[in-house]
Amino acid sequence: MKDRRPGRATRKDRLMWIAQQVRLQEIAARRMQPHFEREHLFLWTLEARGRANLHDFIVPGLLFMAERLNQPFDAAPAPAPADAALTAS
């Protein structure tokens, strides 16, 4: 029986997994700066222990997408639109 080609979700997960792996490798080589808490923890572990397992810091595709969409903790909240203040009164 012939193998089926992977579904769209499987390909997307694999692409996100590869993107995270490449990103962590670049951070380890100091060619890229960490942007997310997980990447900062990876770099800290690498500096503290001298080695870090990449697979421990790769998350599933949906969590990776959510991490990219979230704002940093120290970011100021977005201001309310001016139109909402006018319609409330």
Secondary structure, 3 states (H helix, E strand, C coil): CCCCCCCHHHHHHHHHHHHHHHHHHHHHCCCCCCCCHHHHHHHHHHHHHCCCCHHHHCCCHHHHHHHHHCCCCCCCCCCCCHHHHHHHC
